[in-house]
């Protein structure tokens, strides 16, 4: 049995070292396979699943990532999946422990044993678009503590890889460059646009442009004003402004019950983000939205980018985050290419 394990590990290292063998990673971009023994799963599932408990109301709650637990021995069969976490307890020699020993240098392994470093990221190791996280510790209690301390880092690693992979998918077909250049020439701002988006409504006097596609319906609008609009950069002011923007769409209202706010990064901008649910009274429909407000020094304008979806019964999170990826390319300094 031990000789079989060593043979498998040797194969893993050969594949890992040969870039020419890499193919595009398989599996869902929102699926994270966690490989562990039964004992480690029982002890660490709460810590791992809590780390990836973030999501959005659609109106039902949907997670950004789904964790799928698998036996640690299945690692060789998972080599080409997009997102993997491998857990290893150095006090319990098993397949996961042997993999960690072979993938880490002696110096790094010593640091793990000393509890100085315990989490390692391997990007595109066995497949393109892949994120593999190795989590090791000298016992389960140390591993649990380290996971909880590094929750933000862990989530951020998979989120960044998600954006990278989805961006390649979004722009895999011919982009509507004419529309990108049209927005730039007419309004002095633009963004990378997915191939099947179109202008739904323009209101230059209101400084409002609405782009969209369907089905499922995905919409993104841009509103702006000269100078620093300080009210837009506050929660109350942004809520009131979005209520006004809702009239530009038609009968579109913001549900106060599920509002949330946070400061975040949108592409090159520090932005205030408001998120929640929108609805229409007359047609009894609605869905999730996210509204970003930020000031652009280059053009001396304050912008609001509003994203909303209508896709009842659909898995919304991947599609919605795709529109947010598009919004992250927004610029007032277009040079003819991104």
C-alpha angles and dihedrals in degrees: 000000000000092000089053091053092051091049091053092047091050089054091050092053093048092052091044091055097047110079091179091068094058118117132179112292117252132218133057119317088225095051121095117190112210113200116201145131118267090255093053092045091054092049100040108029094096092051094048097041091047090053089059098038095109118115145124141263113251079174090286112055115264124185122232089221133024120210117217116191119215135174111272090236089067091071095104089054092050098052095113099045120113103237126030136165117192117196122201133179109203090207092060111059108211139128093292091051091051092050092050091050091053097044098045125068116242088252093055092043089054090052089053091052089050090048091238096121129010114159124069131181124211113190120199089350100149100003139020114265092023131139118193120181120195114201117187136163143165090256141356095263091057091047092052092049092048093050092052092047092050099041094119093047092048094050091044093054093056092040092054091049090047090055091048095050095042092047090058089050095047093053098035090107127058110293120227094249091169090062092047091052093043092058091047096050095044102038108016094241134078145158142203107279129203115245101257101044121115139181108269098178139359124193107173092176089058092039090236131136124180123197126181153151139202160243102059090027115242118177135182127180135185124211125177147172134191119264129005111324098199094183091060089056093061127076095242094043093047091050091052092047092051090051087057092047088053089066089056089059091045123249096003120146134181117236108229094199097074103033120142133177135197140158112244146151120269107187105296095350137086103226144181108234124203119186139175139095133322126200144181121221099201098049097029096229137122147137144176127323139181123197123196124196123189143151120241114208094191094064098021091234136125114226136197119199113193122194124188139164139200111196112132113198094011132119094254108176098078093046093045093049088050090062089048089054088055090050090053089066092061112131143169091197103066115170099183096276140044 
